[in-house]
Amino acid sequence: MRYTDTRSTRAGPPARHAGVALLAVLWVVAIMTVVATALVSTVRTERRTTQMERDSVEALALGQAAIALVVQQHRVQRQENPLDEANAYEMQFDGVTMPVRLEPVGGFLDVNHTPADILAQVIAAVAPEADAAALAQNWVQWRDEVQPGGQKRTIEVLEDLLQIPGFGYDLFVRLAPVLTTMNGAATQLDANLLNPELLTLLGLAAQNSGTEPPSARRNSYFYRITASVPLEGQVYRVTQDVMLDASMSGDGAPWQIVAASPAYAVP
């Protein structure tokens, strides 16, 4: 009597099917891991961006409060002693201590009138890696371009500089502290009026060796006020250009804000 083994010896196909299924599962797990990692990274980036925006808004509010306090204090001091031209203050508001500087706007470069050679010199001082001559030429060409109405374009707010070809945000942040858009700012550089940072950038020294400030500085009513706001390990710069003569403001206000900036993180 012959015995026949009816058990199948073809175990290959089921094993292959199991291997394919396992591989598919591994691919799905890998894809889900990549998606989850990207999602976590996106959430972290959004949280960081939101935190930065919140800090910027808070720094702006603190800086503006410090500037308002300085303006009030400066006006009182000026009325009591016209020769007292203090320009450095330390203000406290909401538990934050902020250094504040008050300087005549004539000590800054007028973005609409400063010649290209001086612009190039300042750009080279704050950004040695930049092509200062080309950027300065782009600057002058952009601001002086005649518009359809027949008028030059002019730079109305400092942020307009970001529209100039080759002018990036980093360069803007470095230059903004020494620039102004206010009409009537000095275009012929007077070393007695320039602010200390600009003097250093241009390699100049103040010619006035006495302790009494020049009369042009004492008689100025247009000021650049800069508050440095320390917040969450970062320092933010808040600036306002103001007119302090109430008789010139037109609306009876004790001072008038001519130009203001957002809060910029100092590099």
C-alpha positions as semicolon CSV with decimal commas, in nm:
position;residue;x (nm);y (nm);z (nm)
1;M;0,000;0,000;0,000
2;R;0,148;0,332;-0,109
3;Y;0,137;0,633;0,129
4;T;0,101;0,978;-0,022
5;D;0,198;1,292;0,172
6;T;-0,072;1,544;0,099
7;R;0,095;1,834;0,286
8;S;0,192;2,125;0,061
9;T;0,559;2,194;0,020
10;R;0,496;2,537;-0,138
11;A;0,547;2,772;0,159
12;G;0,716;3,039;-0,054
13;P;0,425;3,258;-0,166
14;P;0,270;3,311;0,181
15;A;0,614;3,408;0,315
16;R;0,666;3,655;0,034
17;H;0,327;3,807;0,097
18;A;0,411;3,854;0,464
19;G;0,741;4,023;0,373
20;V;0,569;4,265;0,135
21;A;0,310;4,349;0,400
22;L;0,582;4,413;0,659
23;L;0,771;4,635;0,416
24;A;0,455;4,833;0,344
25;V;0,395;4,880;0,715
26;L;0,752;5,002;0,763
27;W;0,710;5,252;0,479
28;V;0,387;5,382;0,629
29;V;0,555;5,418;0,969
30;A;0,848;5,601;0,809
31;I;0,619;5,839;0,621
32;M;0,412;5,907;0,932
33;T;0,732;5,976;1,126
34;V;0,845;6,229;0,864
35;V;0,502;6,395;0,865
36;A;0,494;6,407;1,245
37;T;0,846;6,555;1,259
38;A;0,757;6,820;1,002
39;L;0,438;6,902;1,193
40;V;0,627;6,940;1,521
41;S;0,886;7,161;1,350
42;T;0,613;7,377;1,197
43;V;0,438;7,416;1,532
44;R;0,764;7,512;1,701
45;T;0,842;7,767;1,428
46;E;0,494;7,918;1,455
47;R;0,524;7,934;1,832
48;R;0,863;8,101;1,804
49;T;0,730;8,349;1,545
50;T;0,428;8,427;1,761
51;Q;0,653;8,478;2,064
52;M;0,877;8,715;1,868
53;E;0,579;8,914;1,745
54;R;0,439;8,934;2,097
55;D;0,777;9,047;2,234
56;S;0,803;9,308;1,958
57;V;0,460;9,453;2,039
58;E;0,542;9,455;2,411
59;A;0,881;9,619;2,347
60;L;0,715;9,885;2,133
61;A;0,466;9,970;2,407
62;L;0,741;9,986;2,670
63;G;0,966;10,195;2,448
64;Q;0,692;10,442;2,363
65;A;0,608;10,480;2,732
66;A;0,973;10,547;2,816
67;I;0,999;10,803;2,534
68;A;0,686;10,986;2,655
69;L;0,831;11,005;3,006
70;V;1,162;11,140;2,872
71;V;0,988;11,407;2,663
72;Q;0,797;11,529;2,966
73;Q;1,108;11,534;3,184
74;H;1,317;11,704;2,916
75;R;1,063;11,981;2,860
76;V;1,051;12,056;3,233
77;Q;1,431;12,063;3,253
78;R;1,453;12,289;2,949
79;Q;1,206;12,537;3,096
80;E;1,393;12,547;3,425
81;N;1,738;12,569;3,267
82;P;1,758;12,634;2,889
83;L;2,132;12,559;2,894
84;D;2,080;12,214;3,041
85;E;2,086;11,981;2,740
86;A;2,083;11,638;2,901
87;N;2,058;11,365;2,640
88;A;2,091;11,039;2,834
89;Y;1,819;10,906;3,060
90;E;1,731;10,582;3,233
91;M;1,359;10,527;3,263
92;Q;1,162;10,258;3,443
93;F;0,819;10,145;3,334
94;D;0,627;9,831;3,432
95;G;0,936;9,692;3,604
96;V;1,164;9,734;3,299
97;T;1,464;9,969;3,306
98;M;1,533;10,130;2,968
99;P;1,820;10,357;2,860
100;V;1,686;10,644;2,647
101;R;1,884;10,890;2,434
102;L;1,754;11,226;2,314
103;E;1,953;11,394;2,035
104;P;1,892;11,679;1,789
105;V;1,775;11,536;1,458
106;G;2,032;11,750;1,279
107;G;2,293;11,506;1,405
108;F;2,163;11,232;1,173
109;L;2,193;11,174;0,801
110;D;1,902;11,296;0,593
111;V;1,812;10,999;0,371
112;N;1,682;11,230;0,096
113;H;1,975;11,469;0,070
114;T;2,296;11,303;0,190
115;P;2,534;11,261;-0,107
116;A;2,636;10,919;-0,234
117;D;2,997;10,936;-0,113
118;I;2,892;10,987;0,251
119;L;2,624;10,716;0,222
120;A;2,887;10,478;0,086
121;Q;3,121;10,562;0,373
122;V;2,856;10,484;0,635
123;I;2,742;10,165;0,459
124;A;3,101;10,043;0,444
125;A;3,143;10,116;0,815
126;V;2,839;9,915;0,928
127;A;2,856;9,641;0,662
128;P;3,216;9,583;0,543
129;E;3,099;9,284;0,340
130;A;2,864;9,495;0,125
131;D;2,938;9,671;-0,203
132;A;2,899;10,013;-0,043
133;A;2,953;10,221;-0,357
134;A;2,693;10,027;-0,559
135;L;2,436;10,038;-0,277
136;A;2,486;10,411;-0,228
137;Q;2,440;10,470;-0,602
138;N;2,122;10,258;-0,602
139;W;2,002;10,462;-0,304
140;V;2,050;10,797;-0,475
141;Q;1,902;10,679;-0,805
142;W;1,595;10,534;-0,633
143;R;1,516;10,838;-0,418
144;D;1,579;11,086;-0,704
145;E;1,381;10,898;-0,970
146;V;1,123;11,131;-1,121
147;Q;0,768;11,005;-1,080
148;P;0,476;11,051;-1,326
149;G;0,372;11,368;-1,146
150;G;0,709;11,524;-1,218
151;Q;0,834;11,505;-0,858
152;K;1,121;11,300;-0,721
153;R;1,018;10,986;-0,536
154;T;1,179;11,083;-0,200
155;I;1,193;10,856;0,104
156;E;0,900;10,925;0,334
157;V;0,971;10,665;0,604
158;L;1,293;10,480;0,677
159;E;1,132;10,147;0,587
160;D;1,116;10,271;0,225
161;L;1,488;10,191;0,210
162;L;1,396;9,821;0,195
163;Q;1,264;9,882;-0,159
164;I;1,606;9,986;-0,286
165;P;1,774;9,711;-0,496
166;G;2,029;9,522;-0,287
167;F;1,914;9,679;0,039
168;G;1,840;9,398;0,287
169;Y;1,685;9,396;0,631
170;D;2,014;9,339;0,815
171;L;2,169;9,645;0,653
172;F;1,856;9,847;0,728
173;V;1,870;9,760;1,100
174;R;2,237;9,859;1,116
175;L;2,186;10,192;0,939
176;A;1,852;10,307;1,082
177;P;2,000;10,445;1,409
178;V;2,192;10,716;1,220
179;L;1,928;10,812;0,960
180;T;1,633;11,050;0,950
181;T;1,364;11,148;0,699
182;M;1,287;11,483;0,859
183;N;1,304;11,782;0,625
184;G;1,560;12,041;0,721
185;A;1,807;11,797;0,874
186;A;2,167;11,899;0,822
187;T;2,310;11,793;0,486
188;Q;2,648;11,959;0,545
189;L;2,799;11,745;0,818
190;D;2,880;11,945;1,131
191;A;3,094;11,740;1,368
192;N;2,957;11,939;1,660
193;L;2,603;11,821;1,585
194;L;2,652;11,462;1,470
195;N;2,557;11,197;1,721
196;P;2,844;10,993;1,870
197;E;2,765;10,677;1,673
198;L;2,772;10,864;1,343
199;L;3,093;11,043;1,438
200;T;3,255;10,705;1,497
201;L;3,127;10,561;1,169
202;L;3,261;10,858;0,973
203;G;3,590;10,864;1,160
204;L;3,532;11,219;1,284
205;A;3,583;11,392;1,617
206;A;3,369;11,665;1,768
207;Q;3,535;12,004;1,719
208;N;3,376;12,162;2,024
209;S;3,614;12,094;2,313
210;G;3,421;12,286;2,578
211;T;3,158;12,147;2,809
212;E;2,885;12,383;2,690
213;P;2,681;12,237;2,400
214;P;2,673;12,439;2,074
215;S;2,390;12,690;2,043
216;A;2,248;12,500;1,745
217;R;2,210;12,198;1,970
218;R;2,053;12,396;2,254
219;N;1,807;12,570;2,022
220;S;1,691;12,257;1,844
221;Y;1,325;12,164;1,869
222;F;1,346;11,851;1,653
223;Y;1,481;11,544;1,828
224;R;1,545;11,176;1,768
225;I;1,457;10,982;2,083
226;T;1,577;10,622;2,106
227;A;1,474;10,375;2,375
228;S;1,661;10,046;2,423
229;V;1,418;9,788;2,562
230;P;1,562;9,468;2,718
231;L;1,310;9,187;2,691
232;E;1,344;8,808;2,708
233;G;1,719;8,812;2,649
234;Q;1,688;9,045;2,347
235;V;1,727;9,423;2,317
236;Y;1,475;9,608;2,102
237;R;1,525;9,958;1,964
238;V;1,228;10,197;1,952
239;T;1,270;10,544;1,799
240;Q;1,059;10,854;1,751
241;D;1,143;11,183;1,580
242;V;0,956;11,454;1,767
243;M;0,902;11,830;1,760
244;L;0,910;11,975;2,111
245;D;0,789;12,329;2,040
246;A;0,418;12,344;2,122
247;S;0,374;12,668;1,925
248;M;0,485;12,487;1,608
249;S;0,269;12,178;1,647
250;G;-0,047;12,353;1,525
251;D;-0,283;12,157;1,749
252;G;-0,169;12,283;2,088
253;A;-0,011;11,953;2,187
254;P;0,299;11,984;2,407
255;W;0,494;11,790;2,144
256;Q;0,434;11,628;1,809
257;I;0,557;11,292;1,681
258;V;0,692;11,347;1,330
259;A;0,813;10,994;1,261
260;A;0,810;10,667;1,454
261;S;0,952;10,320;1,406
262;P;0,838;9,974;1,509
263;A;1,047;9,785;1,764
264;Y;1,354;9,638;1,594
265;A;1,566;9,368;1,753
266;V;1,925;9,490;1,780
267;P;2,165;9,247;1,605
